[in-house]
């Protein structure tokens, strides 16, 4: 018995030495010391917790069908009247799916409710309050219902249906294929001036009318199946990063997808779309060139701040005026956008809390009612708190996704695709406005990206709880 106890003690000591002393291994013909991992139990717990937060579950046919149905519905140019409402296929989808999605999101909780979810709820609640204050209750029911459907409904669709690697890749593949398909009639439209996609859709049912706009650089501005070339361009441009980063390596659509969606975006000849493309290309290039440096994004942030200060010191114009001048096709277009910002922001400051609703904003008589700035529209219609909630939600989604790491190379690639697409779009819509399908696509993309930052947030919370429990 004593001998067996001595043997157990010897084995225990040997095991302890094995974990505490370096091991010698053969690498490239040389003996080198390696320190074995000492935190294997902790790593196992982290992997297990990650699996609970973002479970690796099979992508069922139901989720696939709903993702496909919603993306296709966004691109169908039909519209029908249902009583006082004019519904597109996408809003009709959201009308049917809203309550089931809301129940799954709030009660079944496929992923935990976090800050971006509360912020989108706060945004729609504040916007509804602002509409009632400015328009009166009798005239507010329809616009509030439509706003909730297109904002919260589209966000929930992405939030509930896209919550893991497989569903993110399927969503990206579906959208990229759709963008490439639309590139064909868009090229024909750009060359001939005929809205081919809308004319074909008109053979089936009522569709959007063609927009008659002046050609640019000898080409017509394509709108494909959207209401306006700007909307089509912003949608197509947002697909570039998804095509580059969110499709499996070696896949057919990963090879031709980036080219197809770039062609589609360029045919719109929209300054906003081209700004989004250039931003995403710049981020991709920066990521590739400095891929060996972990702090490359902090370096980029510092350089952007320094560039802003330099332009402000050197130029007689503000950095905003310089950016608008170089991001537009003509000096006339740049001047119009500057006037919109000056008069629109002044109106927003006069009505900071609840905006002016859908009323007229104060401006010179020679200026039209169009406001080519998505963020300014939110501040004017619903007040600055609503604008800050929506903008803050977008920033938080991107920051959390950027602060997460792994597990696996594909997860990091998905994060880059989502962040670059959202960032490029959020910056570019500072010079254009979004509505209907393009707006719902942005909300859907934001909701589809929340899960990418969940693991780091909840792992941090779990670590704090564990530290609190083990503290003396």
BADO-925985 format. One line per field, with one value per residue (C-alpha): residue in three letters; x, z, y. Coordinates in nm, 2 decimals. Each point is the difference from the previous one (the first is absolute). Layout:
REM residues N
residu (ALA,...)
east (X,...)
up (Z,...)
north (Y,...)
END
This chain:
REM residues 472
residu (UNK,UNK,UNK,UNK,UNK,UNK,UNK,UNK,UNK,UNK,UNK,UNK,UNK,UNK,UNK,UNK,UNK,UNK,UNK,UNK,UNK,UNK,UNK,UNK,UNK,UNK,UNK,UNK,UNK,UNK,UNK,UNK,UNK,UNK,UNK,UNK,UNK,UNK,UNK,UNK,UNK,UNK,UNK,UNK,UNK,UNK,UNK,UNK,UNK,UNK,UNK,UNK,UNK,UNK,UNK,UNK,UNK,UNK,UNK,UNK,UNK,UNK,UNK,UNK,UNK,UNK,UNK,UNK,UNK,UNK,UNK,UNK,UNK,UNK,UNK,UNK,UNK,UNK,UNK,UNK,UNK,UNK,UNK,UNK,UNK,UNK,UNK,UNK,UNK,UNK,UNK,UNK,UNK,UNK,UNK,UNK,UNK,UNK,UNK,UNK,UNK,UNK,UNK,UNK,UNK,UNK,UNK,UNK,UNK,UNK,UNK,UNK,UNK,UNK,UNK,UNK,UNK,UNK,UNK,UNK,UNK,UNK,UNK,UNK,UNK,UNK,UNK,UNK,UNK,UNK,UNK,UNK,UNK,UNK,UNK,UNK,UNK,UNK,UNK,UNK,UNK,UNK,UNK,UNK,UNK,UNK,UNK,UNK,UNK,UNK,UNK,UNK,UNK,UNK,UNK,UNK,UNK,UNK,UNK,UNK,UNK,UNK,UNK,UNK,UNK,UNK,UNK,UNK,UNK,UNK,UNK,UNK,UNK,UNK,UNK,UNK,UNK,UNK,UNK,UNK,UNK,UNK,UNK,UNK,UNK,UNK,UNK,UNK,UNK,UNK,UNK,UNK,UNK,UNK,UNK,UNK,UNK,UNK,UNK,UNK,UNK,UNK,UNK,UNK,UNK,UNK,UNK,UNK,UNK,UNK,UNK,UNK,UNK,UNK,UNK,UNK,UNK,UNK,UNK,UNK,UNK,UNK,UNK,UNK,UNK,UNK,UNK,UNK,UNK,UNK,UNK,UNK,UNK,UNK,UNK,UNK,UNK,UNK,UNK,UNK,UNK,UNK,UNK,UNK,UNK,UNK,UNK,UNK,UNK,UNK,UNK,UNK,UNK,UNK,UNK,UNK,UNK,UNK,UNK,UNK,UNK,UNK,UNK,UNK,UNK,UNK,UNK,UNK,UNK,UNK,UNK,UNK,UNK,UNK,UNK,UNK,UNK,UNK,UNK,UNK,UNK,UNK,UNK,UNK,UNK,UNK,UNK,UNK,UNK,UNK,UNK,UNK,UNK,UNK,UNK,UNK,UNK,UNK,UNK,UNK,UNK,UNK,UNK,UNK,UNK,UNK,UNK,UNK,UNK,UNK,UNK,UNK,UNK,UNK,UNK,UNK,UNK,UNK,UNK,UNK,UNK,UNK,UNK,UNK,UNK,UNK,UNK,UNK,UNK,UNK,UNK,UNK,UNK,UNK,UNK,UNK,UNK,UNK,UNK,UNK,UNK,UNK,UNK,UNK,UNK,UNK,UNK,UNK,UNK,UNK,UNK,UNK,UNK,UNK,UNK,UNK,UNK,UNK,UNK,UNK,UNK,UNK,UNK,UNK,UNK,UNK,UNK,UNK,UNK,UNK,UNK,UNK,UNK,UNK,UNK,UNK,UNK,UNK,UNK,UNK,UNK,UNK,UNK,UNK,UNK,UNK,UNK,UNK,UNK,UNK,UNK,UNK,UNK,UNK,UNK,UNK,UNK,UNK,UNK,UNK,UNK,UNK,UNK,UNK,UNK,UNK,UNK,UNK,UNK,UNK,UNK,UNK,UNK,UNK,UNK,UNK,UNK,UNK,UNK,UNK,UNK,UNK,UNK,UNK,UNK,UNK,UNK,UNK,UNK,UNK,UNK,UNK,UNK,UNK,UNK,UNK,UNK,UNK,UNK,UNK,UNK,UNK,UNK,UNK,UNK,UNK,UNK,UNK,UNK,UNK,UNK,UNK,UNK,UNK,UNK,UNK,UNK,UNK,UNK,UNK,UNK,UNK,UNK,UNK,UNK,UNK,UNK,UNK,UNK,UNK,UNK,UNK)
east (0.00,0.28,0.17,-0.31,-0.03,0.36,-0.06,-0.30,0.20,0.28,-0.25,-0.15,0.34,0.09,-0.32,0.06,0.36,-0.14,-0.24,0.25,0.32,0.07,-0.02,0.26,-0.12,0.16,-0.06,0.17,0.28,0.07,-0.10,-0.20,-0.17,-0.38,-0.20,-0.32,-0.33,-0.09,-0.35,-0.16,-0.29,-0.07,0.02,-0.24,-0.24,0.03,-0.07,-0.30,-0.13,0.05,-0.20,-0.28,0.00,0.03,-0.10,0.12,-0.33,-0.10,-0.16,-0.34,-0.21,-0.25,0.26,0.15,-0.34,-0.08,0.34,-0.04,-0.36,0.08,0.30,-0.19,-0.30,0.23,0.09,-0.35,-0.12,-0.37,-0.23,-0.37,-0.25,-0.15,-0.25,0.19,0.33,0.22,0.19,0.31,0.08,0.25,-0.24,-0.27,0.25,0.07,-0.37,-0.05,0.32,0.01,-0.18,0.16,0.35,-0.07,-0.10,0.31,0.22,-0.13,-0.11,0.17,0.32,0.22,0.27,0.00,-0.16,0.28,0.06,-0.05,-0.34,-0.11,0.13,-0.21,-0.30,0.08,0.03,-0.34,-0.16,0.14,-0.08,-0.36,-0.03,0.14,-0.25,-0.29,0.12,0.05,-0.28,-0.27,-0.13,-0.25,0.26,0.27,-0.13,0.10,0.35,0.08,-0.11,0.20,0.31,-0.02,-0.03,0.28,0.24,-0.07,-0.15,0.30,0.25,-0.18,0.01,0.37,0.04,-0.21,0.09,0.37,0.18,0.29,0.27,-0.22,-0.30,0.23,0.17,-0.33,-0.14,0.31,-0.01,-0.37,0.05,0.31,-0.17,-0.29,0.24,0.17,-0.33,-0.11,0.33,-0.11,-0.31,0.19,0.27,-0.26,-0.18,0.32,0.08,-0.35,-0.19,-0.29,-0.09,0.01,-0.07,-0.30,-0.14,0.01,-0.16,-0.27,-0.11,-0.10,-0.14,0.03,0.37,0.20,0.02,0.33,0.19,0.10,0.34,0.27,0.28,0.34,0.33,-0.21,-0.18,-0.36,-0.05,-0.13,-0.27,-0.05,-0.30,0.03,-0.19,0.31,0.35,0.14,-0.19,0.12,0.36,0.01,-0.14,0.24,0.30,-0.07,0.04,0.37,0.14,-0.26,0.12,0.37,-0.01,-0.33,0.00,0.19,0.35,-0.01,-0.37,-0.11,-0.18,0.30,0.20,-0.25,-0.22,0.23,0.03,-0.38,-0.10,0.26,-0.13,-0.36,0.10,0.19,-0.29,-0.20,0.25,-0.08,0.25,-0.12,0.05,0.35,0.09,-0.11,0.21,0.31,-0.03,-0.03,0.29,0.21,-0.08,0.07,0.34,0.09,-0.09,0.20,0.32,0.01,-0.14,0.31,-0.08,-0.26,-0.04,-0.06,-0.35,0.12,0.27,-0.27,-0.22,0.29,0.09,-0.36,-0.01,0.33,-0.12,-0.31,0.21,0.24,-0.28,-0.17,0.33,0.12,-0.33,-0.21,-0.30,-0.12,0.09,-0.37,0.00,0.31,-0.14,-0.33,0.18,0.22,-0.28,-0.24,0.00,-0.04,0.05,-0.37,-0.09,0.26,-0.14,-0.36,0.11,0.18,-0.31,-0.21,0.23,0.01,-0.37,-0.10,0.23,-0.12,-0.36,0.10,0.17,-0.32,-0.20,0.26,-0.22,-0.29,0.09,-0.27,-0.16,-0.08,-0.06,0.18,0.35,0.11,0.21,0.04,-0.28,0.24,0.09,-0.21,-0.15,0.25,0.25,0.30,0.12,-0.14,0.12,-0.13,-0.34,-0.02,0.09,-0.25,-0.29,0.04,0.25,0.37,-0.05,-0.15,0.29,0.26,-0.17,0.00,0.35,0.12,-0.15,0.19,0.33,-0.05,-0.07,0.32,0.22,-0.12,0.06,0.34,0.10,-0.09,0.26,-0.07,-0.07,0.14,0.12,-0.34,-0.17,0.26,-0.06,-0.38,0.07,0.21,-0.27,-0.28,0.20,0.13,-0.35,-0.17,0.28,0.01,-0.38,-0.04,0.26,-0.13,-0.36,0.12,-0.03,-0.32,-0.33,-0.14,-0.36,-0.20,0.21,0.34,-0.09,-0.14,0.32,0.21,-0.21,0.01,0.38,0.04,-0.22,0.20,0.32,-0.08,0.09,0.36,0.07,-0.20,0.27,0.25,-0.26,-0.15,0.34,0.11,-0.31,0.06,0.36,-0.11,-0.26,0.26,0.25,-0.27,-0.07,0.36,0.09,0.09)
up (0.00,0.09,-0.33,-0.20,0.18,-0.08,-0.36,-0.02,0.16,-0.25,-0.29,0.13,0.04,-0.35,-0.14,0.18,-0.14,-0.35,0.03,0.17,-0.19,-0.36,-0.25,-0.27,-0.35,-0.34,-0.23,-0.34,0.10,0.34,0.35,0.16,0.33,0.00,0.29,0.02,0.04,0.36,-0.05,-0.18,0.24,-0.04,-0.38,0.01,0.20,-0.24,-0.30,0.18,0.08,-0.36,-0.12,0.23,-0.12,-0.37,-0.03,-0.31,-0.11,-0.35,-0.23,-0.04,-0.31,0.17,0.08,-0.35,-0.16,0.20,-0.06,-0.37,-0.01,0.18,-0.22,-0.32,0.13,0.05,-0.37,-0.15,-0.14,0.05,0.23,0.08,0.20,0.31,0.13,0.08,-0.01,-0.31,0.06,-0.17,0.01,0.27,0.23,-0.07,0.11,0.32,0.07,0.00,0.19,0.25,0.30,-0.04,-0.03,0.30,0.21,-0.10,0.06,0.34,0.15,-0.16,-0.02,-0.25,0.10,0.31,0.00,0.01,-0.03,-0.38,0.04,0.27,-0.22,-0.30,0.23,0.14,-0.35,-0.12,0.33,-0.02,-0.37,0.07,0.28,-0.23,-0.27,0.24,0.14,-0.34,-0.21,0.26,0.09,-0.28,-0.27,0.17,0.00,-0.36,0.00,0.34,-0.11,-0.32,0.18,0.26,-0.27,-0.22,0.30,0.28,-0.23,-0.24,0.30,0.17,-0.32,-0.01,0.37,0.02,-0.33,-0.02,0.32,-0.09,-0.27,-0.23,-0.01,-0.05,-0.29,-0.15,0.04,-0.17,-0.28,-0.07,0.00,-0.22,-0.25,-0.01,-0.06,-0.28,-0.17,0.02,-0.16,-0.33,-0.05,0.17,-0.27,-0.27,0.16,0.04,-0.37,-0.15,0.26,0.01,0.35,-0.11,0.34,0.07,-0.35,0.04,0.35,-0.15,-0.21,0.32,0.22,0.11,0.05,0.07,-0.28,-0.17,0.13,-0.27,0.09,-0.20,-0.12,0.16,-0.19,-0.30,0.18,0.14,0.38,0.06,0.27,-0.08,0.22,0.25,0.01,-0.06,-0.13,0.33,0.19,-0.24,0.02,0.38,0.01,-0.26,0.16,0.34,-0.15,-0.09,0.34,0.05,-0.34,0.10,0.36,0.07,-0.26,0.03,-0.15,-0.35,-0.05,-0.35,0.12,0.20,-0.33,-0.21,0.27,0.08,-0.36,-0.06,0.29,-0.08,-0.35,0.13,0.24,-0.26,-0.25,0.25,-0.05,0.36,0.20,0.32,-0.16,-0.12,0.34,0.16,-0.25,0.05,0.38,-0.01,-0.25,0.23,0.31,-0.19,-0.12,0.35,0.16,-0.26,0.01,0.38,0.07,0.22,0.24,0.26,0.06,-0.36,0.06,0.29,-0.23,-0.27,0.25,0.11,-0.36,-0.08,0.30,-0.11,-0.35,0.11,0.21,-0.28,-0.25,0.25,0.06,-0.37,-0.19,0.00,0.00,0.27,-0.04,-0.06,-0.30,-0.14,0.04,-0.17,-0.28,-0.09,0.06,-0.25,-0.38,-0.05,0.18,-0.03,0.18,0.27,0.05,0.03,0.27,0.19,0.00,0.11,0.29,0.11,-0.01,0.11,0.30,0.11,-0.01,0.20,0.26,0.03,0.07,0.17,0.20,-0.23,-0.33,-0.24,-0.10,-0.38,-0.02,-0.21,0.11,-0.03,-0.31,-0.29,-0.26,-0.27,0.19,-0.05,0.29,-0.05,0.28,-0.13,0.34,0.18,0.34,-0.03,-0.10,0.32,0.21,-0.19,0.01,0.35,0.19,0.08,0.27,-0.26,-0.24,0.27,0.11,-0.36,-0.07,0.34,-0.07,-0.33,0.16,0.29,-0.23,-0.19,0.31,0.17,-0.31,-0.04,0.36,-0.03,-0.11,-0.15,0.04,-0.33,-0.31,-0.16,0.29,-0.02,-0.37,0.06,0.24,-0.25,-0.26,0.22,0.15,-0.34,-0.16,0.29,0.03,-0.37,-0.01,0.32,-0.13,-0.35,0.11,0.14,-0.35,-0.11,0.15,0.03,-0.01,-0.06,-0.11,0.04,0.35,0.10,-0.14,0.23,0.30,-0.10,-0.04,0.34,0.17,-0.18,0.14,0.37,0.08,-0.12,0.31,0.25,0.11,0.12,0.19,0.18,0.06,0.17,0.22,0.09,0.09,0.22,0.18,0.05,0.14,0.24,0.12,0.06,0.16,0.38)
north (0.00,0.23,-0.09,0.09,0.33,0.08,-0.09,0.24,0.28,-0.06,0.01,0.32,0.16,-0.11,0.15,0.32,0.02,-0.07,0.30,0.24,-0.08,0.08,-0.28,-0.07,-0.05,-0.03,0.30,0.04,-0.24,0.18,-0.08,0.29,0.05,0.06,0.12,-0.21,0.19,0.06,0.13,-0.30,-0.03,0.37,-0.02,-0.30,0.21,0.29,-0.22,-0.15,0.35,0.11,-0.30,0.10,0.36,-0.07,-0.37,-0.19,-0.13,-0.12,0.26,-0.14,0.03,0.23,0.27,-0.04,0.04,0.31,0.17,-0.07,0.12,0.33,0.08,-0.07,0.20,0.30,0.00,-0.05,0.34,-0.06,0.20,-0.06,0.20,-0.16,0.25,0.32,-0.18,-0.05,-0.32,-0.14,-0.37,0.06,0.20,-0.27,-0.27,0.20,0.06,-0.38,-0.08,0.28,-0.16,-0.35,0.16,0.23,-0.30,-0.20,0.30,0.10,-0.33,-0.30,0.21,-0.19,0.25,0.23,0.34,0.26,0.38,0.03,-0.17,0.25,0.29,-0.10,-0.03,0.34,0.15,-0.12,0.10,0.35,0.04,-0.11,0.26,0.27,-0.08,0.02,0.33,0.16,-0.16,-0.07,-0.35,-0.02,0.04,-0.20,-0.36,-0.08,0.16,-0.15,-0.35,0.02,0.13,-0.28,-0.26,0.13,0.07,-0.25,-0.26,-0.01,0.02,-0.30,-0.20,0.02,-0.04,-0.32,-0.17,0.09,-0.10,-0.23,-0.07,-0.21,0.24,0.30,-0.16,-0.10,0.35,0.15,-0.26,0.08,0.37,-0.02,-0.22,0.24,0.29,-0.18,-0.09,0.37,0.11,-0.14,0.22,0.28,0.00,-0.01,0.29,0.20,-0.04,0.04,0.22,-0.25,-0.13,-0.37,-0.16,0.23,-0.05,-0.38,0.03,0.22,-0.29,-0.18,0.27,0.37,0.09,0.31,0.26,0.07,0.31,0.24,0.14,0.17,-0.24,0.02,-0.06,-0.10,-0.28,-0.02,-0.06,-0.35,-0.06,-0.37,-0.11,0.29,0.33,0.21,-0.05,0.11,-0.27,-0.27,0.13,0.00,-0.35,-0.14,0.17,-0.15,-0.35,0.04,-0.08,-0.28,-0.15,0.02,-0.11,-0.19,-0.28,-0.33,-0.02,-0.14,0.05,0.10,0.31,0.11,0.02,0.20,0.15,0.30,0.10,-0.04,0.22,0.27,0.02,0.02,0.28,0.20,0.00,0.21,0.28,0.11,0.19,-0.17,-0.35,0.09,0.14,-0.32,-0.21,0.21,-0.02,-0.38,-0.03,0.22,-0.21,-0.32,0.13,0.13,-0.34,-0.19,0.22,0.02,-0.34,-0.08,0.29,-0.06,0.38,0.09,0.13,0.22,0.14,0.06,0.19,0.22,0.08,0.09,0.24,0.15,0.04,0.18,0.24,0.06,0.08,0.23,0.19,0.02,0.05,0.31,-0.23,-0.24,-0.37,-0.06,0.24,-0.16,-0.35,0.09,0.18,-0.31,-0.26,0.15,0.00,0.38,0.32,0.07,-0.32,0.07,0.35,-0.14,-0.25,0.27,0.22,-0.30,-0.06,0.36,0.07,-0.35,-0.02,0.35,-0.12,-0.31,0.22,0.20,-0.31,-0.23,-0.24,-0.11,0.16,0.13,-0.32,-0.01,0.38,0.25,0.11,0.36,0.06,0.25,-0.02,-0.12,-0.32,-0.31,-0.21,-0.29,-0.06,-0.19,-0.11,-0.30,0.09,0.36,-0.14,-0.20,0.31,0.22,-0.25,-0.15,0.21,-0.03,-0.27,-0.23,0.07,-0.06,-0.33,-0.13,0.12,-0.13,-0.34,-0.03,0.11,-0.24,-0.30,0.07,0.07,-0.32,-0.21,0.15,-0.07,-0.37,-0.26,-0.34,-0.27,-0.08,0.18,0.00,0.17,0.28,0.03,0.03,0.28,0.19,-0.04,0.13,0.29,0.12,-0.02,0.18,0.27,0.07,0.03,0.21,0.25,0.02,0.07,0.32,0.13,-0.18,-0.12,-0.35,-0.12,-0.31,-0.30,0.16,0.11,-0.34,-0.16,0.21,-0.09,-0.37,0.02,0.16,-0.26,-0.28,0.14,0.02,-0.36,0.06,0.20,-0.20,-0.24,0.26,0.19,-0.29,-0.17,0.32,0.01,-0.37,0.08,0.28,-0.22,-0.27,0.25,0.14,-0.36,-0.08,0.33,-0.03)
END
